[in-house]
């Protein structure tokens, strides 16, 4: 486990809900990432047509983060640790950007991002165990 991931998991470990909550989260979290970020891509494309010249960097960065989270969500459906990392770190960067640009929508996005970060940390250990089990089964 990476140092940053380990630090986050140990920090929130005492606040994690029971292990029964992990199974629904493992099923719902990838679909939620795909759905929310697909809507974000549509919204960004619609808004980029209006004033792309003014906010070009904003739209390019947001679009890249949304695409990374969608790709991570699809990989998370396959229980891939790489997909978890891709979506998690894109989510952290997006949270940081929302913290820098405070507005009413940013505050709502920050709350939603915090929920996703908490959920990601909660299911992280499942991806590590699954990846270790798969590697052990592949090399008998």
C-alpha angles and dihedrals in degrees: 000000000000119000095245094046091045091050092051093047094048091046095055098029093102091053098049117118123238122297090252088073092060096071096058090041091054089055100039103037098068092047091047091052091049094046098044095046093044087057089047091053091051091048093047092049091050093048094042090061090059102049111359095140092060099046103024097137092047093054095044093050094044092047092050092049092048092050091049090051092048091049090046090051092054091049090047089057085064088048092246118166089209089058091050091051094045093052095039097053093043086051091052092050090048090050090052091051091050090050090054095050105050115192135129092273091045091054091052090047091049091054091049092046091051090053091050093047090051091049092047092052089048094056098036095098091056091060092049093051093046092049092049092048092049092051091049092050092047092054107046 
